[in-house]
Amino acid sequence: MSELLLADHTLIDGRFVRDVAVLVGDDGKITAVGPEVSLQVPDGTPRIALSRKALLPGCVNAHNHSFQSLLRGIADDKAFLVWRDQALYRYAPRLGREGTYVGALFAFGEMLLRGVTTVCDFFYLHDDSNDGAEAVIRAARDVGIRLTLARTMYDWDGAPKLFRESVADATRRTRELHAAYRDHPLVRVVPAPHSPHAASSEMVVAGAALAEELDTFFHMHVAEERFEVEETLANYGQTPVRWLESLGVLSPRACLVHCCHVDPGEVALMGEQGVNLLYNPNSNMFLGDGITPLTELLEVGVRVALGTDGGCSNNRVSVFDEMRAAALLQKVRHQNGTALGAEAVFEMGTRNGALLTGWDAGIIAPGRLADLITVDLDDLSTLPHLDLLKNVVYSMESTALSDVMVGGRWVVQGGILQTMSTREIGRRVAEITRDWTVAGS
């Protein structure tokens, strides 16, 4: 059903304006934006007064591993390899389809309550099928979030068996999953060769070629940890980004995740090839990975989106948290308070995220998807309203997030998830994890 939304403040072209109405059509897209008297509103259209609220585009979580939310707290304050071996490798094989589904419900439900309307789930628990990926997709549809499923292509034999596939099988299954959801209004599928550590040269080339065939982006972890740089040098005689260039896969289709350890030459190469970055500042801090040279990458034209990463390498799923962290890290890195501003990181968490996950969303404009959130203007964390956008990035707490719309459907209202019982999600999480123990205990 069409709706006419009337908020006290609406974010248009990077600034909040008053007295603007947003008409949402039956197709889940924004039909028109402007003063109410200037819009041609169909008879009978409900008029939704969002009193004392601001209307914003929803956030996009451009990199996450939903099942890892079940591992939150299980290996905190541990070294990366302890986290990987004692948490990830220990418990992931126990999940099955039901555990994968519950983990995705948990992650996606919490994201919606934090203003995330689209998530890219980088998923690799395949077990020689697409069953796990289908469980994630079912969870997204049930809870009402928009999903890009980055189907991981992984062949490193040091990982548990359910992670691994041959190049041929990974390519075939990713192609089949993409075809199954090609025209779905809420689901997209893209290839995702895992990393220089966990995907062979053949797998990386196959993933990039499949993205070309399917006309999508491909996502890939790159240069997250120092050991990966050292390993890639030892195995291929090149740093990770240069190795990808030697394979011929750097292009505007490439969405590289993390890039904490890239040198100035690699930064320049990423700019020359039109590569994109999916940046996860809180995860990088949590694991002690390092600080990505974000301002240098922006200077050479790299487009940047923000992600939270998985729940065992970042205990929060808020993209607003990532906006704040991204700006503050660059300020302290350069010892310059003007290094990166609120407006830039807000665009990374909305418009850029939508673009790099394959959706026409992220801004409030005619023709865009109606993926919207409202913020309570009476919440103390938004006051004073001298520069509301900066407050949204730097001071706003989750208590201010009120309503969430995905594709014209209200999935959160008054801070309450409408599609699923959060109590029931919590019960199922407790059941799945009831006999798990903290790493090292």
N, C-alpha and C positions, 0 to 999 in steps of 0.2 A: 504494500500500500504506500502511496505517496505521502510525504509528510513535509510540512513547512516548519523549519527550525528557526527559532528566534532567541538568540543568546544575547546577553548584555555586551559581550565582546567576542569578536570572531577574528581568527588569525587569517589574514589575506595578504599574500605577497610579502610575507615576513614581518608584518606589523599587525597589531590588534586594532580593529576598527569597531565603531558602535553603529547601531541602527542598520545592520545588514542581516538579511534573511537568506537562508540556504534551503533550496527546494530539492528534496530527495525523491527520485522517481521510483516507479514500480520495479525497474530493472536493477536497483541497488546502486545507481550512480547519481552523482550530483547533476541535477538538471539545470539549475540557474542559481546565481548568487547576485544579490544586490538589495537595494531598498525594497521593502515589502510592496510598496505602492507601484513599483516599476515591474514587478514580476507577473507573468501570466500563470496564475495558479489554478489548476483544474478545480471545478466545483466539487465540494465535499472533501477537499483535502484537509486532514487534521492540522491544526495550528498548534505546535508544541512550543510553549513558552518556557525557555530555559532561564528562568529568572535567577539573577545573582550567579550566573555561570558564564564561563568562557568556553568557546567552541574551538577545538584545535584538530588538526589531522592526527590520526592515530600513529603510534610509534611502530617501527619495524625492527624486529630483532633479527639481524642479518646473519647471525651464526649462533647456533645452539645445538646441544645434544640432549634431547628431551629425557631419555631414559636415565641420564646421569642425575637428574633431580632426586632420584631415589637414593643416590650415594652421598647426598649432601651431609657433611659433618663426619663422614666415615674415615677420611684421611686428611683432615685439615692440619695445616702446619707441618706437613711432611714434604720431603724432597720429591721432585717430579717422578722419578723412577719408583719410589715407594708408593706414591699415589697410584701410578699406573698398574703396578704389579699386585699390590695388596687391596686395592679397591676396584679399579676398573676390570682387570683381568680375573679377579677372584669372583666378583658377583655378576658381571654381565652375562656369563654363560648360564646363570640360574634363572634368568627372567622368563624366557619363553614368550609366546605371543601375549599372554595375559599380563605378565609383568611389564612388557614393553608398552602395552596399551595403558596400563595404570600409570606408569611413569610419564607418558605423554599427557594423559588427562591432568595429572598433578602439575606438570610444567606449564601446560597451555592455560589451565584455569588460573594459575597464579599470574601468568603474564597478562591475561585479560584484565585482571584486577589491578594491574600496574600500568594500564594504558597501552599495551601492545596489541595491535590489531592484525599484524602479519608476523609470522616467524619462519625463518629458514632452518629446518631441522637437518643437520648433517648426520645422516644415519648409516650405521655400519654393522648392525647385528643381523646378518642376512641368513646364516645357517642354510646355505644352498637353495635359497628361494627368495621370493618377495613377500613372504608372509609377515615378517616383522615390519616392513615398510607399510604394508596394508594396515597393520594394527595402529601405527602412528597416524596414518591418514584417517582411519575410523575415529580415533580420539579427537583429531582436529575438527572433523565434521560434527561430532557429538557435542563438543564444547563450544563450537561456533567461531573458531579462529581461522584466519586465512593462512594457508600453508604452502611454502615451497619446500619440497622434499629433495634435499641434496643427496641423491643416492650414491653412497660411497663405493669406490672401486679400490680394492685393498688386496694385496697379494704377498705381503711380508710374512714369511713362515715362522716368525718369532711370536706372533700373536695367537690367541685362541682360534680354534678351527672355525667357529661360527663367523668370525670376521672375514675369512679369506675366501677368495674365488679366483678362478683362472681369468685371464684377460677376456677370453671368448665368452665365458659365462657372465661376467660382470657387464660386458657390453650388451649382450643379448637381454639380460634381465632389466637393465636400465632402460633400454629402448622399449621393451614391452611395457614397463611401468609408465613411461612417458606417454606412450600411445593410449593407455587405458584412461589417462586423465587429461588428455590434450585439450578437451573442451570443457573441463569442469570449472564451474564459476569460482570455486574456493581453493583449488589444488593445482599446483604445478610440480613438475619433476625435472631436475637438472642433474647432469653427471657430476661426480665429485671424486676424482682421484685423490686418495687420502693425503699424501705428503711425500716428500723425497725419501723419508724414512720407511714408509709403509706401502708405497706404490712403486713398482719397477718402471724403468724407462718406457717399456712397452705399454704398461697400464696408463701412464700419464699421457702418452701420445694417443692411445685409444680414447681416453676420456675427452681430450681436446677435440679429436676428430668427431666424436659423437655429438659434442656441443655444436660443432659446425653443421653437422647433418641435421640436427634437430632445431637449429636456430635458437640456441639458448646460451646462457653463460655456463661456465664450469667453475666450481669452487674447489679450493685446495689449500690445506695448511702449508705454510712456507716460513722457514726461519723463525720458528717460535722459540726454540731453545738453542743455546750455544752448542750443545752436543750434536744437534742436527746439522749445523754448519760444518763442524769438524768431521762428522760422518760423511757428508756429501763431498767434502774435499778429499777424504780418504778413498771413497768409492769411485768418484768420477773426476777428481782433479779440478773441480770447480765449486764455487759457492752456489747455494741453491738457485738464486735468480739467474745466474749465468748458465747454470746447467739447464734450466727450463728454456732459456734462450737458445741453447745449442740443440734442444729437441724441437725447436720451431713452434712452441706452444704459447709464447707470450703474445698477447693480442688484446683488443678491447673486450673479448669474451672471458678473459681470465680474471677471476675474483680471488685474490690471494689473501689468506687469512693470517693475521698476526704480523709477520714481517718485523719482528723486534730487532733482528740482527741482519740488517742490510747495510752495505757500505755505500759511500757516495756514488760510486760507479753504478751500483745496482739501482740506487734511487733514480739516477739519470736514465738508465735503461727502462725502468718501469714507466717513466714519463714518456720516453720515445715510443714505446710500444702501446701506449694507451691502456695500461693495466689498471685494474681496480683493486682497492684494499678493503677488506672487512676487518675492522679494528675492534679489539676486545680489551680495553684498558684495565678493567678491574680484574679480569682473569690473568692478564699478564702480571699485574701486581701480586695477586694471590699466590701464584706459583713462583714468583721471583724471576720471571722470564727476562725482564728488561723493559725499556721504554722505546717504542717505535718512533723513528724520526718523522713524526707526522707532519710538522710544518714544512720540512724539506720535500716530502712527497706531495703535499698540496701545491707547493711552488712550481713543481714540474708538471702539474696538471693531473695527478692521480685522483680519481674520484674515490671518496671514502664513505663507507657506511659503518654502522656500529652494531656490535653483537655482544651478548652477555657471556657466550660460551656455556659449557655444561655446568650442572649443579655441583660437581665435585671439584671444579676449578674456579668457581665463583658462586657464592652462596645466595646471590640475588639474581632476579630475572628482569630487573627494571632497566629499560633503555634510558630513562631519565637519569638514573645513576651513572650510566656510561657517558652520557653527554657531559655531566659535571666532571667526571674523572678525566675524560679526554682533554677538556680545556685546562683543568688544573695541573695535570701532568706536564703539559707543554709550557705552562707559565713557570713552573718550578724548574723544569729542565733548562729553559733559557734564562731563568731568573729575570723574567720580563712579564709583567702583568698584562701586557697587550699582545702576547704571543698568539693567542687563539681565543676568539670571542664566543659568546653564547649563541649568536645568530648562526655561525658556521657549524657548531656542533649540533644545534637543533636540526639543521638541514640534513646533516649526516644521519641522524636518528629517525628521520621521516622521509623526505623526498628521495634522498640518495638510496636509502634502504629499499624503498619500493622499487626503484629503478633496477637495482642490482639483484633483486629477487624476482623480477619479471612481472611487476604489477603496475598498473596505471593509477597509482594512489600517492599518498604522501603530501598532498596539498589540497586546499579547499578551492576548487575551481570547477566550472561546468565541464562535464564529460569524465571527470575523475570518479573513481570508486568512492562510495560513501562510507569510508572507514574513518570514523570520527570519535573523539572523546570530549567530555566536558570536565571542566575544573571548577570547583567550588570557590567563588571569589571571596567568601567569608571565612575560608580556612586561614588561620593565622600565618601559615607558611607562604601564602601568596601576597601578603601585605608588606608594605603599602603598594598601591598600584601605580607607582611612578614609572616603572619600566617592567611591565608584566612578563614579557618574554624572558628577561634576565632572571626574574624570580622563578619562573617555571624551570629554568635550567639549574640555577644555583641554590635555591632555598626551598622549593616545593617538596612537601612530603606526600607519601601515598595517601594520607588522609584527605587530601584535596581532590583526589580522582573520584569522580562521581558516576559517570555514565560512559558506556562504550558501545559504539555501533559498528558492525561489520557488514558491509554490503547492504546497508539500509535496514538491518535488523538490530534491535537493541539486545545485546547479550549481557550487559551489565547495567543495572539501574540502581541508583542510590547506593552505590558501593557493594551491591549484592549480585553475584553471578546468577543469571536467570536460566541458564541452560542445563546446569548440573547442580546437585547439592554439594557444597564444599565439605560438609560433614561426611557425606558418603565417600567423596574422594579421599578424605583423610582416613576413613576406616579402611579403605582398600590399600592405601599406602602402608598403614600399620600392619596389615595382614601380610603383605608381600615381604616386609623387612623385619618381621617379628623375631627371627633368630639370627639376625646379622650382628656383627660385632665391629667395633672400631679397630682400624688397622693398628697392629702392634700390641693389641690387648690379648 
